[in-house]
């Protein structure tokens, strides 16, 4: 082979090797890009958002003010009466309980941050104390916990919280669907944020016995019904009305048999009405609620269904004489498919032998845009009109804002994720349902102002005594004057607040 041919062959070989190397490099580069793209694009944005959330600490945006030893005094309930809700605000020391320790940590952090301190006085019922203290001009306390059903009688003793700086009541940690209902005529008279766990611990829902459902009902997954917007009033009635069974075959409906729903009557009607976004009243042209159940066709139809269901064998068992009497517990021993419950009520069911499921209250129809969880019979917080806003308004506003912010981000997750989900909810799907329920909390005038103050002494006892829908309109008419009179007096008290 001559020298020229050798040179040509070497050139060709060099070209082939170079091409092969270039192809290999490009291939590796493309593979690297593909691997990078597998963690980029949509996923990368998600990862970035998650990493940002993990590395960027949420802040309340408050200035780190030196309050020079300011003492923030709270008048709160003790645990001797409010047993159905978690109303704790402070913790004296850490004891290993995750909620207690989260409360303690919040308290210490706020005290250290602002150079302030907390003091609390806890009693069985704060109602008489706020009346007496404010009437006497006692400005010892900056915050009172009150029973939401006593809100109406305590209006004259409240400060308009709009006068307090730093409160961001539209933020989610203030539960705006709850707090906003206490804004009357532009005056923010009470707060329903996350200063304690009261609001979420009384959020209503439905629990169901999974064993009973599988054995006697079966069919569609109730969780799928919720997720697919098929958990409606009609679906609820279809299941609950057919669940009853004469277990001992004696032909008599007693506590030994199986029923569709377990609940006291006092809350039964209101809870289902609120689940579909309706109520006993509707706002008038001037915004003042009007008791018009008899004229509200949709609400009247639903209440009629609820009342008629009481006479269906196996649907409901309640031996109480009045709406105030204790209701037999049919759910825990396995004699009811459904039960009306709350966050705190679910926690109590952790010792129940049968597995339970948790779902929200049903919608009116599949087109309803969200689920609703009425939360009533809880504590709300008021600032007394005896405080001097000019001298301590900034401190009060900052402390309340910091407490509610931390309550939402630091304390509720402990209550929800650990206490409820891992100890009470028996499956991951129930845990998902809790998220829906806690994010659906809504207060309204009917359940959080009017309910115990007037409805439970007028229309509800009359309905329970009658136990049919036949006289529903006349019952409404007979009680309209009393309910309307209460609403009128309530708004006069609101107008008198300076």
VEXFILUM-533756 format. One line per field, with one value per residue (C-alpha): residue in three letters; x, y, z; residue number from 1. Coordinates in Angstrom, 1 decimal, m for minus. Each point is the difference from the previous one (the first is absolute). Layout:
% VEXFILUM-533756
code	[ALA_...] .
px	[X_...] .
py	[Y_...] .
pz	[Z_...] .
pos	[NUM_...] .
//
This chain:
% VEXFILUM-533756
code	[UNK_UNK_UNK_UNK_UNK_UNK_UNK_UNK_UNK_UNK_UNK_UNK_UNK_UNK_UNK_UNK_UNK_UNK_UNK_UNK_UNK_UNK_UNK_UNK_UNK_UNK_UNK_UNK_UNK_UNK_UNK_UNK_UNK_UNK_UNK_UNK_UNK_UNK_UNK_UNK_UNK_UNK_UNK_UNK_UNK_UNK_UNK_UNK_UNK_UNK_UNK_UNK_UNK_UNK_UNK_UNK_UNK_UNK_UNK_UNK_UNK_UNK_UNK_UNK_UNK_UNK_UNK_UNK_UNK_UNK_UNK_UNK_UNK_UNK_UNK_UNK_UNK_UNK_UNK_UNK_UNK_UNK_UNK_UNK_UNK_UNK_UNK_UNK_UNK_UNK_UNK_UNK_UNK_UNK_UNK_UNK_UNK_UNK_UNK_UNK_UNK_UNK_UNK_UNK_UNK_UNK_UNK_UNK_UNK_UNK_UNK_UNK_UNK_UNK_UNK_UNK_UNK_UNK_UNK_UNK_UNK_UNK_UNK_UNK_UNK_UNK_UNK_UNK_UNK_UNK_UNK_UNK_UNK_UNK_UNK_UNK_UNK_UNK_UNK_UNK_UNK_UNK_UNK_UNK_UNK_UNK_UNK_UNK_UNK_UNK_UNK_UNK_UNK_UNK_UNK_UNK_UNK_UNK_UNK_UNK_UNK_UNK_UNK_UNK_UNK_UNK_UNK_UNK_UNK_UNK_UNK_UNK_UNK_UNK_UNK_UNK_UNK_UNK_UNK_UNK_UNK_UNK_UNK_UNK_UNK_UNK_UNK_UNK_UNK_UNK_UNK_UNK_UNK_UNK_UNK_UNK_UNK_UNK_UNK_UNK_UNK_UNK_UNK_UNK_UNK_UNK_UNK_UNK_UNK_UNK_UNK_UNK_UNK_UNK_UNK_UNK_UNK_UNK_UNK_UNK_UNK_UNK_UNK_UNK_UNK_UNK_UNK_UNK_UNK_UNK_UNK_UNK_UNK_UNK_UNK_UNK_UNK_UNK_UNK_UNK_UNK_UNK_UNK_UNK_UNK_UNK_UNK_UNK_UNK_UNK_UNK_UNK_UNK_UNK_UNK_UNK_UNK_UNK_UNK_UNK_UNK_UNK_UNK_UNK_UNK_UNK_UNK_UNK_UNK_UNK_UNK_UNK_UNK_UNK_UNK_UNK_UNK_UNK_UNK_UNK_UNK_UNK_UNK_UNK_UNK_UNK_UNK_UNK_UNK_UNK_UNK_UNK_UNK_UNK_UNK_UNK_UNK_UNK_UNK_UNK_UNK_UNK_UNK_UNK_UNK_UNK_UNK_UNK_UNK_UNK_UNK_UNK_UNK_UNK_UNK_UNK_UNK_UNK_UNK_UNK_UNK_UNK_UNK_UNK_UNK_UNK_UNK_UNK_UNK_UNK_UNK_UNK_UNK_UNK_UNK_UNK_UNK_UNK_UNK_UNK_UNK_UNK_UNK_UNK_UNK_UNK_UNK_UNK_UNK_UNK_UNK_UNK_UNK_UNK_UNK_UNK_UNK_UNK_UNK_UNK_UNK_UNK_UNK_UNK_UNK_UNK_UNK_UNK_UNK_UNK_UNK_UNK_UNK_UNK_UNK_UNK_UNK_UNK_UNK_UNK_UNK_UNK_UNK_UNK_UNK_UNK_UNK_UNK_UNK_UNK_UNK_UNK_UNK_UNK_UNK_UNK_UNK_UNK_UNK_UNK_UNK_UNK_UNK_UNK_UNK_UNK_UNK_UNK_UNK_UNK_UNK_UNK_UNK_UNK_UNK_UNK_UNK_UNK_UNK_UNK_UNK_UNK_UNK_UNK_UNK_UNK_UNK_UNK_UNK_UNK_UNK_UNK_UNK_UNK_UNK_UNK_UNK_UNK_UNK_UNK_UNK_UNK_UNK_UNK_UNK_UNK_UNK_UNK_UNK_UNK_UNK_UNK_UNK_UNK_UNK_UNK_UNK_UNK_UNK_UNK_UNK_UNK_UNK_UNK_UNK_UNK_UNK_UNK_UNK_UNK_UNK_UNK_UNK_UNK_UNK_UNK_UNK_UNK_UNK_UNK_UNK_UNK_UNK_UNK_UNK_UNK_UNK_UNK_UNK_UNK_UNK_UNK_UNK_UNK_UNK_UNK_UNK_UNK] .
px	[0.0_1.5_0.5_m2.9_m2.5_1.2_m0.5_m3.5_m0.9_1.3_m2.1_m3.1_0.6_0.6_m3.2_m2.0_1.4_m0.7_m3.6_m0.5_1.3_m2.2_m3.1_0.8_0.4_m3.2_m1.8_1.3_m1.0_m3.5_m0.4_1.1_m2.6_m2.6_0.9_m0.1_m3.4_m1.3_0.5_m0.8_m3.0_m3.1_1.7_2.9_m2.3_m1.7_3.3_1.1_m3.2_0.3_3.7_m0.9_m2.8_2.4_2.8_m2.1_m1.5_m3.5_m0.2_m2.9_1.7_m0.2_2.8_2.1_m1.1_1.4_m3.2_2.1_m1.6_m3.6_m2.4_m2.8_m2.8_m2.5_m3.3_m0.7_m2.2_1.4_m0.6_m2.9_m2.8_1.3_0.7_m1.2_2.7_3.7_0.1_3.5_2.1_3.1_2.0_2.0_2.6_0.9_m1.3_0.5_m3.5_0.6_m2.8_0.9_3.6_m0.9_m2.0_2.9_2.5_m2.3_m0.3_3.7_0.9_m2.4_1.2_3.6_m0.6_m2.0_1.4_m3.5_m1.7_m3.3_m2.3_m3.3_m3.0_m2.1_m3.5_m3.1_m1.8_1.3_m3.3_m0.7_3.7_0.2_m3.3_1.1_3.6_m0.9_m2.9_2.4_2.5_2.6_2.6_2.1_m0.8_0.8_m1.9_m3.0_m1.0_m3.8_m2.5_m1.2_m3.6_0.3_1.3_m3.3_m0.2_3.7_m0.1_m0.1_3.3_2.1_2.5_0.0_3.1_0.3_1.6_2.9_3.1_1.7_m3.0_m0.2_m3.5_m0.2_2.9_m0.9_1.5_m2.9_m2.6_m1.6_m3.1_m0.5_1.4_m1.8_m3.4_0.8_0.3_m3.3_m0.6_3.8_0.9_2.2_m1.3_1.5_2.8_m0.1_3.5_2.5_0.9_m1.2_m1.2_m3.6_m1.2_1.5_m0.8_m3.7_m0.1_m2.9_0.2_m1.4_1.7_m1.1_0.6_1.9_m1.0_m3.7_0.3_1.8_m2.3_m3.4_0.3_3.0_0.2_1.9_2.9_m1.2_3.5_m0.4_m3.5_1.6_2.8_m2.3_m2.5_m2.6_m0.3_m3.4_m3.0_m1.8_2.9_0.0_m3.7_0.2_2.6_m1.1_m3.7_0.9_2.6_m2.4_m0.3_m2.1_3.0_m1.8_m3.0_m2.5_m1.9_0.7_2.4_2.1_3.6_1.0_m0.7_1.9_m0.7_1.0_1.1_1.0_m0.3_m1.8_m3.0_1.2_2.8_m1.4_m2.0_2.4_3.0_m1.5_m1.5_3.5_1.6_m2.0_0.6_m3.5_m1.5_m2.9_0.6_1.1_1.4_m2.6_0.5_1.8_2.2_m1.9_m0.9_m3.7_m1.6_m1.8_0.4_m3.7_0.4_3.4_m1.2_3.4_0.7_m3.5_0.1_3.3_m1.4_m3.1_2.1_2.0_m3.2_m1.8_3.0_m0.5_m3.0_1.8_0.7_3.7_1.0_0.3_m0.1_m0.2_m1.9_0.7_m3.1_1.3_2.8_2.0_0.0_3.0_m0.3_0.7_3.4_m0.9_3.2_2.8_m1.5_m0.7_m3.7_0.1_1.5_0.5_0.6_0.3_3.4_2.7_3.7_0.0_m2.7_2.1_2.9_m2.2_m0.9_3.6_m0.9_m2.9_0.5_m1.4_1.8_m1.4_0.0_m0.3_m1.8_m1.3_m3.7_m1.8_m0.5_m3.4_0.9_3.1_0.1_0.6_3.4_1.4_m0.7_m1.0_0.9_m2.0_1.9_m2.1_m0.1_3.6_2.1_0.6_2.1_m0.9_2.1_m1.9_m0.8_1.9_3.4_1.8_0.7_2.2_2.5_m0.2_m1.8_3.2_1.1_m3.4_m0.2_3.5_m0.5_m3.4_1.4_3.0_m2.1_m2.5_2.8_1.9_m3.2_m0.7_3.5_1.5_m2.8_m2.9_2.4_0.9_m3.7_m1.1_2.9_1.0_m2.8_m2.8_1.5_2.3_m2.1_m3.6_m0.3_0.4_1.2_1.8_m3.3_m1.6_3.1_m0.6_m3.7_1.2_1.8_m3.2_m2.0_2.5_0.3_m3.8_m0.7_m2.7_m1.7_m3.4_m2.5_m2.4_2.4_2.5_m2.3_m3.7_0.2_0.2_m1.2_m3.4_m0.4_0.5_m2.7_m2.6_m0.2_2.2_m1.9_m3.2_1.3_1.3_m3.3_m1.9_2.4_m1.7_0.1_m3.7_m0.1_3.4_m1.4_m2.3_2.9_2.1_m2.9_m0.5_3.6_0.7_m0.8_2.3_2.9_m0.4_m0.2_3.3_1.7_m1.3_1.3_3.3_0.6_m1.0_2.8_2.4_m1.0_0.8_3.6_2.3] .
py	[0.0_3.3_2.9_2.0_m2.8_m0.4_3.7_m0.2_m3.0_1.8_3.0_m2.0_m1.9_3.2_1.5_m3.1_0.0_3.7_m0.4_m2.9_2.1_2.9_m2.2_m1.5_3.4_1.2_m3.1_0.5_3.6_m0.9_m2.6_2.5_2.4_m2.7_m0.8_3.7_0.4_m2.9_2.1_3.3_1.5_m0.5_m2.3_2.3_2.9_m2.1_m1.0_3.5_1.2_m2.7_0.8_3.7_m0.8_m2.1_2.6_3.2_0.3_1.4_3.2_2.1_3.2_1.6_2.3_m1.5_2.6_0.3_0.2_0.5_m2.7_0.6_m2.4_m1.5_m1.2_m2.6_m1.0_m3.5_m3.1_m2.8_m3.7_m0.6_1.0_0.4_m3.7_m0.3_2.4_0.7_3.5_0.1_3.1_m0.3_m2.8_0.3_m2.5_m2.7_m3.5_m2.0_0.5_1.4_2.6_1.1_0.4_1.9_2.4_0.4_0.6_2.7_1.7_0.1_1.1_3.0_1.0_m0.2_1.8_3.0_0.1_m0.6_m2.6_m1.8_m0.5_m1.8_m0.4_m3.1_m0.4_m2.2_2.7_3.5_1.6_1.6_1.0_2.1_1.7_0.8_1.0_2.2_1.7_0.8_1.5_m2.8_0.0_m2.9_m2.3_0.6_m3.1_m2.0_m3.4_m0.2_m2.6_0.8_m0.5_2.8_2.4_1.9_0.9_1.0_2.5_3.1_m1.0_m0.4_2.1_0.5_m2.0_2.2_2.5_m2.3_0.3_m3.0_m2.4_m1.5_m1.6_m0.9_m2.5_m3.7_m0.4_2.2_m2.3_2.9_m2.2_0.0_3.3_2.0_m0.8_2.0_3.2_1.8_3.4_0.3_m0.9_m3.0_m1.1_m3.4_m2.2_m3.7_m0.6_m2.7_1.4_m3.4_m3.2_0.8_0.7_m3.1_m2.3_0.8_m0.2_m2.4_m3.0_m3.5_m3.2_m3.4_m3.5_m1.8_m3.4_0.8_1.7_m3.0_m2.6_1.6_2.7_m0.5_1.6_3.1_1.2_2.9_1.6_m0.2_1.6_2.9_0.5_m0.3_2.5_m2.8_0.2_1.8_0.2_m2.4_m2.5_0.4_m0.7_m2.9_m1.7_1.1_m0.9_m3.5_m0.8_m0.8_m3.7_m1.7_m2.0_m2.1_m0.6_0.8_2.5_2.8_2.9_0.3_0.9_m3.6_0.6_1.8_3.6_2.3_3.1_0.8_3.6_2.2_1.8_3.4_0.2_m2.5_2.5_2.9_m2.1_m1.4_3.4_1.6_m2.9_1.1_3.7_0.8_0.9_1.2_3.6_1.9_3.5_2.7_3.0_1.8_m2.9_m0.8_m3.7_m0.8_m3.2_m1.3_m3.8_m0.4_2.2_m1.5_m2.8_m1.8_0.2_m1.0_m3.0_m1.3_0.5_m1.9_m2.9_0.0_0.0_m2.6_m2.3_m0.2_m2.2_m2.5_m3.2_m0.5_3.5_1.7_m0.9_2.6_m0.4_3.6_1.8_3.5_1.4_0.5_m3.6_m2.3_m2.1_m3.7_m0.8_m2.5_0.4_m1.1_m3.4_m0.6_0.7_2.8_0.4_3.7_2.6_3.7_0.8_2.7_0.2_m0.5_m2.7_m2.0_0.1_m1.5_m3.0_m1.3_m2.8_m1.2_m3.6_0.3_1.9_3.3_2.2_3.8_2.0_3.6_1.0_m0.7_2.6_1.0_m1.2_m0.9_3.6_1.5_1.6_m1.1_m1.9_1.9_m0.9_2.0_0.6_1.1_m0.3_1.2_2.8_3.3_2.9_3.5_3.0_1.9_3.7_0.8_m0.3_3.2_m0.3_3.1_m1.5_m3.8_m0.4_m0.8_m2.6_m1.7_0.0_m1.5_m2.7_m1.1_m0.1_m2.0_m2.4_m0.7_m0.3_m2.5_m1.9_m0.6_m1.0_m1.5_m1.4_m1.1_m2.3_m1.8_m0.4_m1.0_m2.1_m1.9_0.0_m0.6_m1.6_m2.6_m0.8_0.4_m0.1_m3.7_0.6_2.4_0.9_1.2_2.1_1.7_0.5_1.9_2.5_0.6_0.5_2.3_2.1_0.2_1.7_2.7_2.0_1.7_2.0_m2.9_m2.4_2.3_2.8_m1.1_m3.7_m0.5_3.6_m0.4_m3.0_m2.7_1.6_0.6_m1.8_m3.0_m1.3_0.4_m2.0_m2.8_m0.2_m0.3_m2.3_0.4_2.5_0.4_3.0_1.5_3.2_0.7_m0.6_2.5_2.5_m0.4_0.7_2.8_2.8_m1.2_m0.6_3.3_1.8_m1.5_1.0_3.6_0.4_m1.5_2.6_2.8_m1.2_m0.1_3.6_1.2_m1.2_3.0] .
pz	[0.0_m1.0_2.4_m1.4_0.6_3.6_0.5_m1.4_2.2_3.1_m0.8_m0.5_3.2_1.9_m1.5_1.1_3.5_0.3_m1.3_2.5_2.9_m1.0_m0.2_3.4_1.5_m1.5_1.2_3.5_m0.1_m1.2_2.7_2.6_m1.3_0.0_3.6_0.9_m1.7_1.9_3.1_m1.7_m1.8_2.1_2.5_0.4_0.7_2.6_1.5_0.0_1.7_2.6_0.6_0.2_2.5_2.0_0.1_0.1_3.4_0.1_2.0_1.3_m1.2_3.4_1.3_2.7_2.5_3.6_2.1_3.2_2.1_m1.1_1.6_m2.2_2.2_m1.3_1.6_m1.2_0.7_2.1_m1.0_2.4_m2.4_m3.5_m0.4_m3.6_m1.5_0.4_1.5_1.4_m0.9_2.3_1.5_3.3_m1.0_m2.4_0.8_m3.1_m1.4_m3.5_0.1_3.5_m1.0_m3.1_2.1_2.4_m2.8_m1.5_3.3_0.7_m3.6_0.2_3.5_m1.1_m3.2_1.4_3.5_1.4_2.2_0.1_2.9_0.0_2.4_m0.8_1.3_m0.7_m2.0_m0.8_m0.7_3.4_0.4_m3.2_0.9_3.5_m0.8_m3.0_1.9_2.8_m2.4_0.8_m2.8_1.4_m2.9_m3.7_m1.3_1.0_m1.3_m0.2_m1.0_m3.5_1.0_2.6_m2.6_m0.2_3.7_0.2_m3.0_2.3_1.6_m3.2_m1.7_m3.8_m1.0_m3.1_2.3_0.7_m2.3_m1.6_m0.3_m3.4_0.3_m3.6_0.2_0.2_3.5_1.3_m1.6_m1.9_m0.7_3.7_1.3_m2.6_1.4_3.1_m2.1_0.5_m1.4_m0.7_3.6_0.6_3.4_0.3_m1.4_m1.0_m1.1_1.2_3.4_1.3_m1.7_0.8_m3.6_m1.6_2.9_m0.4_m3.8_m0.8_m2.2_m0.3_1.2_m1.2_1.3_m2.8_1.2_m0.1_m3.4_m1.5_1.6_m0.5_m2.7_m2.3_m3.4_m0.9_2.1_2.1_m0.4_m3.8_0.3_1.9_m2.5_m3.0_1.4_0.3_3.8_0.0_2.2_m2.3_0.3_3.7_0.4_m2.4_2.2_3.5_m0.5_m1.2_2.6_2.8_1.1_2.6_1.2_2.6_m2.1_2.7_m2.2_2.4_m0.7_3.2_0.9_m0.9_m3.7_m2.8_m1.1_m2.8_2.0_3.5_1.2_2.4_m1.6_1.1_m2.5_m2.6_m2.0_0.1_m0.9_m3.2_m1.0_0.3_m1.9_m3.1_0.6_1.3_3.4_2.1_m1.0_m3.1_m0.2_m0.7_m2.4_2.8_0.9_3.2_0.2_m0.4_1.4_m3.1_0.1_m0.9_m3.1_m1.1_m2.2_m0.4_3.7_1.0_m2.4_1.6_3.6_m1.1_m1.2_3.3_2.0_m2.0_0.3_3.7_m0.5_m2.3_2.0_0.6_m1.0_3.4_3.7_2.7_3.3_1.2_1.1_m0.8_m2.2_3.1_1.2_m0.5_m3.1_0.1_m1.6_m2.7_m2.1_2.3_0.8_m3.7_m0.2_m2.5_m3.4_0.1_2.7_0.1_1.4_0.3_0.2_3.7_m0.3_m2.4_2.4_2.7_m2.3_m0.1_2.4_m2.1_m1.0_m3.5_m2.7_m0.8_m3.1_m0.1_m2.7_m0.2_0.2_m3.3_m2.7_m1.4_m3.4_m2.1_m1.2_3.4_m0.2_3.4_3.2_3.1_3.6_2.4_3.3_3.0_3.7_0.2_1.5_m1.8_1.3_0.8_1.1_2.7_m0.5_3.2_m1.8_m0.8_m3.7_m0.1_2.5_m0.6_m3.3_m1.9_2.5_0.0_m3.7_m0.5_2.7_m1.4_m3.6_1.1_2.0_m2.8_m2.6_2.1_0.9_m3.7_m1.1_3.2_2.2_m2.3_m2.1_3.2_1.0_m3.5_m1.3_3.1_2.6_m2.5_m3.0_1.6_3.1_m1.0_m3.7_m1.0_m3.6_m2.2_m1.8_3.2_0.5_m3.3_0.9_3.1_m2.2_m1.9_3.3_1.7_m3.1_m0.3_3.4_m0.3_2.7_m0.5_2.0_0.4_1.7_1.7_1.3_m0.2_0.7_3.8_0.6_m1.7_m2.3_2.7_2.2_m2.8_m3.3_0.8_3.1_m1.9_m2.9_2.2_1.9_m3.2_m1.8_m3.4_m2.9_m0.1_2.4_m1.0_m1.6_2.9_2.5_m1.9_0.0_3.8_0.7_m2.5_2.3_2.8_m2.4_m1.8_3.3_1.1_m3.3_0.3_3.6_m1.1_m2.7_2.3_2.3_m2.9_m1.1_3.6_m0.1_m0.4] .
pos	[1_2_3_4_5_6_7_8_9_10_11_12_13_14_15_16_17_18_19_20_21_22_23_24_25_26_27_28_29_30_31_32_33_34_35_36_37_38_39_40_41_42_43_44_45_46_47_48_49_50_51_52_53_54_55_56_57_58_59_60_61_62_63_64_65_66_67_68_69_70_71_72_73_74_75_76_77_78_79_80_81_82_83_84_85_86_87_88_89_90_91_92_93_94_95_96_97_98_99_100_101_102_103_104_105_106_107_108_109_110_111_112_113_114_115_116_117_118_119_120_121_122_123_124_125_126_127_128_129_130_131_132_133_134_135_136_137_138_139_140_141_142_143_144_145_146_147_148_149_150_151_152_153_154_155_156_157_158_159_160_161_162_163_164_165_166_167_168_169_170_171_172_173_174_175_176_177_178_179_180_181_182_183_184_185_186_187_188_189_190_191_192_193_194_195_196_197_198_199_200_201_202_203_204_205_206_207_208_209_210_211_212_213_214_215_216_217_218_219_220_221_222_223_224_225_226_227_228_229_230_231_232_233_234_235_236_237_238_239_240_241_242_243_244_245_246_247_248_249_250_251_252_253_254_255_256_257_258_259_260_261_262_263_264_265_266_267_268_269_270_271_272_273_274_275_276_277_278_279_280_281_282_283_284_285_286_287_288_289_290_291_292_293_294_295_296_297_298_299_300_301_302_303_304_305_306_307_308_309_310_311_312_313_314_315_316_317_318_319_320_321_322_323_324_325_326_327_328_329_330_331_332_333_334_335_336_337_338_339_340_341_342_343_344_345_346_347_348_349_350_351_352_353_354_355_356_357_358_359_360_361_362_363_364_365_366_367_368_369_370_371_372_373_374_375_376_377_378_379_380_381_382_383_384_385_386_387_388_389_390_391_392_393_394_395_396_397_398_399_400_401_402_403_404_405_406_407_408_409_410_411_412_413_414_415_416_417_418_419_420_421_422_423_424_425_426_427_428_429_430_431_432_433_434_435_436_437_438_439_440_441_442_443_444_445_446_447_448_449_450_451_452_453_454_455_456_457_458_459_460_461_462_463_464_465_466_467_468_469_470_471_472_473_474_475_476_477_478_479_480_481_482_483_484_485_486_487_488_489_490_491_492_493_494_495_496_497_498] .
//
